[in-house]
Amino acid sequence: MSPRTTRMFLRLPPWIAVGLLGSLSVVLNGCTEQDAVARYAVPKEVVPEAPASTASPAVPATRKTAWFFKVEGPPAMLDEIQAPFTSLVESVRFAGGKPQWSLPEGWSAEPGAEMRFATLKTGPTESPLEVSVIPLPVFGEDFREYLRQNVNRWRGQLGLDPMSGNDWFGAAHGAGEINIKQAGDIPLVFVDLRGKTGKYDPARMLGAILVPDLESPAASSSTERHSASASQPESAAAATPAFTPSDGWLPGKASAMRVASFLATEGDRQVDISVIAASGDELENVNRWRGQIGLPPVAQSDLDATVQELDVHGTTARMFELVGDSQTILAAILPGNDRTWFFKLMGDPALAAREKAAFEAFVESAQLP
């Protein structure tokens, strides 16, 4: 291991270093000169103009924020932009809690909207590739689990099975799907996945996850919320909706992404209910959910014809009922002041139909922070 690699390894947070120990020797022994990371000149410094205050995603000041850079498309096009994308994310620096970067030559930057901080574009004018830049709060104190949940979210978008087990990070690193790079002094988790989407088959996705204050101590105090099995730091709990779940629901499985989790059962049948803060446009998310239960993607016009609107204390949530051969998804998208909330029920079709009214009441009970 070279002195530079040793210094970089020692600067990594302990959870990353431990996850790499099992696979680092394999990676290093297999490296050739062709495997070396190339450096590319970046011509100009770009600080994207922030969106209007009504649409700008807030950067939480009371807990850590993760910044997600992601682009997907045909593998051949992603092969062409891998080097400049890598150079882009390695150039990221933070000022006032917001990222700045050096934009590769020929790329353009646009202000974000809704959950996006910015959209970067490259490629043909008629069908450019889009790099989304999105901030999301880091829920929970186990960042390793938070990372797994987000990598699995991306894997699901490409039709890949989720990663699990204690050595999931080492396995993903050994397969070349996760790498640790540096953006200045900040560890950068670089993700490279291949699969298929409703738009691209085959598809490739490049992603990067940065947390500027990854090593700062997390808040230790927590409070149980609404009978959910996961506890949140008080600062995080204060920023989540308050709601009233059905009396018949049980606490569900906790995760770093969920602010609430419930389970409804009947014999061997069950449905899973979750609440998360997420991003992406409506059509993109609905088609992702359709893919999860074996349904083909639809156009926006088809979506508008089937939407059900719920009144949530003066705010309109758009709800969708997706029925597959073996599973049903009920999902409601509720816009908030600084992020969008996704309520989702997924599981046995007959039980989902029975719980539909309770799910609607659950969404309508939401009190936004």
N, C-alpha and C positions, 0 to 999 in steps of 0.2 A: 504494500500500500504506500503510495507516494506521500510525502509530507503534506502536500495540498489536500489530498483525499483524507488524510488523517485529521487535519484541522477541521475540514468540513464535517467529517463524521462526528467529531467531538462536540461541534456546535449544535448537533441535532437534538431535539427533545428526546428523553429516554425512551418513550414508547416507540419512536421511529427507529432508534438505534437498536433496540432489542429485536424488533421485527425484522431488521436487516441482517442480523448476525448469522442466521441460518442459511441465507441465500447469497450473502455478499461474496464469499469465497468462490462460489460457482460462477457468479457473474464476472468477477475479476479474472479468474482462470480462463474464461472463455473469450475475453476481450482481445481484439486485434486492433491494428491501426485503423481499420475501416470502421470499428465500433466507436472510435473517439468522437466526442461531441464537438461539432464544428462551431466556430464563433462567426457571427455575421454582423456587419456594420449596420447600424440603424441611423437613418438620416435626420430625424427630427423628433423633438420632444412634444408630446401632445397631452394636453389636459382637457378632456372633453367638457364641453359646457354642460352644466347641470340642468336637468329638466326643470320645468316650472314646479313650484313648491307643492302644488296639488297633486303632482304625479311622481315627484322625486322620492325614491325609496329612502327612508330614514336610515341613518347609520346609528344603531343603538350605542349609547355612551355608557350604559351600565353593565354591559357584558361583552364578551368577545364577539367579533364579527368575522365570518369567513367570506372570502371573495372568490367567486367561481367564474372562470373563463372557459367557454366551451364552444366548439365548432364541430359540425358533423356534415358528411356528404359522401360522394362516391370515393372509394379508396384512391383512385388515380389522382383526383383533385387534392385530397388530403396529403398524399405523398409529396405533391408540389409545394404545399404551404407548411409542411412540418417544420422545416428549418426556420422560416420567419416567425411562425407561431411560437416556437421555442424561444427564439430571441426576444420576441415581444414579452412573454411572461417573465423571462429572466430579467428584463429591464424594469419591471415594476418597482416603484418606490412609493412610499406613503407620506402624505403631508396633510395634516389636519384630519387624519383618519380616512382620507380618500386616496385612491390610487392615481399615480401618474405613470406614464410609460413612453417609450420611444416607438413610434409607429413605423412599421416596415414600409419601405418605398412602394408606392402604388396602392397602399391601403388607405381607406377613408374611415373617419370616425363620426358618428352621429350621436346626439344626446339620447338618453334612454327614455323609456316610458313605462308606466306602471312599476313593475319590479326591477326593470333593467336600469342600471346606472349608465350604460352606454352600449351601443352596437357598433362593431367594427366590421368593415366589409372589404372583401378582396375577390378577385376573379372576374369573370365576364360581366359586363354591365347589365346584360339582360337577365342573368341568373347568378348573382354573386353569392359567395359563401358568407355567412354571417357568424361572427364571433360575439356571443353574448357575454356581458360583464354584469354579474348579479351579486349583491351582498345579501347574506342570510345570517341570522343570529345563530350562535352556537349554543344549542340547548344541552343541558346536562354538563357533567364534569368529566366524562370519559370521552376525550376527543378521538381516541382510537375507534370507539364504537360509532361516534358521529361520522367519522371518515368512512367506515364500512357501510353505514346506511346510505351515504351519498353516492359512493361508488356503486352500490347495488341498485340505487335509483337509476343511475346512468346505464348500468348493465341491463336493467329491465327495459329501457328505451330501445335497446338494440336486440331484444329478444334473448338475452343471455341469462343463465341461471345465477342466482345470488351467491356471493362468497360467504362461507361460514367456517366455523372452527377457530381454535386459538391461533393457528398459524396462517390465517387467511392472508395477512399482509405479506408474509414471506413467500407464500405460494403465488400471489399476484405479481410480486416483484420478480420472482424466478421466471414467470411466464412473459415478462416484459410488458405487463399491463400497468404497472405502477413503478415510478422512479422518483428518487429524491434529488431535486436540483436546488439551486439557490437563487433568490431574488434579492440581491444585496446580502443582508444579514438574516433574511427571513427564509426558513425552510419552505420549499415549494414542492407540493405533491403533484407530480405530472402523471396523467392518466391517458392510456392509449388503448382503445377497445375496438373490436371488429365484430360485426354482426349484421343485422338488417333492420330496417325501419319500414313504416308504411310508405315512405317516399323513396328510400334508397335500398336496393337489394342487389349486391351487397352494400354495406355501409361501414364507414369508419368514423370514430369519434376521438377527438383530441380534447383533453380537458386539463385544467390546472386549478388547484385549490391553495389559497394563501390565507394565513391568519396572522396579521401583523403582531398581535400580542399573545401568540400561542403559549409562551412560557410564563405569562403573568398568572398569578394564582387565581383560581376560580372562586366565586362566592361560595361560602360554606353553608350558610343558612338555607333551609328549604322548607317548603310547605306542601302538604298533600292537596291536590286540586280535584274536586268533583269526583271522588272515589276512583280516579285514575290510578294505575299502579305506579306510574313514574312520578317522582317528586322533582320539582324545579327550584332553582334558586329564587328567592323572593323577588328579585329584580326582574327575572324572566317571567315569573307567574303574574306579576303586575301588568305585563305587556300582552298577556294572552286574554282571549275572550272568556267571559263567565257564561256558563250555560247549565241547563238542567237535563241530565240524561234520564232515560226511561227507568222506572223502578225495577224492571225485569232484567236490566243489563248488568253484567258482571264486569269487574275490572279486567282489562285486557293486557296484552304483553307490552311492556315499556320499550321505548327506543329513543335514541337521541333526536330523531326527527319529529316525534309525536309530542304534542302538548296535552293530548288526552287519548285514551285507548280503552275500548270496551268490547264486550263479547256477548252475543245473544245465542242461546242454544235451545235445541229441542231434540232430545234423543241423541242420535249421532250427527245431526245436522247443526251447522253453526254459521254465523255471519260475524265478520270482524268490522268494528266501527272505529274510525280514527279521525283526528283533527290535526292538521299540520299547516304551517305557513310555507308557501311555495311560490313558484313563478311560472312563466310561460303563458302564451296566449290561450284562450279558451279552446279553440279548435285543436291545437296541438295536444293539450291535456286530455280532451275527450277522446281523440283518436288513439292516444297512448293507452287509456283505459280500455277502449274497445279491443286493442291488440292483446291486452292481458287476458281477455276471455274469448279470444278467437274470432272476433268480429272484424270485418274490413273497415278501413277508414271511410269517412264521409266528408262531404263538402259543407261549408258554412250554411248554405241554404237548407240542407237537410237537417242540420243542427237546430236552426232557428224554428223549424217546423215542429220539433218535438220537445222543445225546452218547456219547463214548468217554472214559473216565477214564484218565489216565496218572499213575503214581507217580513223582514227581520228588523223590527223597531225603526221603520222608516227607510232602511236600506234594502235593496232588492238583491236576493240571491238567486242565481240561475241553477236549476236542478235538472239532472239528466238521469234517465232510467235506461240502463244498458243490459239486455237479457241475452246471455249466451246459452250454449247447449247444456253446460253443467254449472255455470255460475252467473250471478247477477251482480251488477254494480249500480248502486245509487250514489250519486255524487252531486254535491252542491258547492258552488263557487261564490264566496262572499267577499266583496271588496271591502278593505278596511282603510283606515286613515293613512297607514304607512306600509301596508303589506296586504296580500290577498290570502284568505283563509279557505282551506279545502276540507270539506266534510265528506267522508267516504264510507259507505257500507258495502262490503263485498262478501259473497258466499253463496250458500244454497239458495236456488231460485224461489222455492216455496216459502222458506223462512224469510227471505228478503221481502217477499210480497206481504207476509204477515207483519213484518216490522216497518213497512214503509211509512205508515202513519206516525209511528213513534219516532222514526228518523226525521220526518218533516218537522215534528214538534221540537225535536232536539235542535235542529238548525234554527228554527224560528225563535228559540229561547235565548240565542246567543246575544250577549251584551258586549259590544266591541270596546276595547280599552280606549 
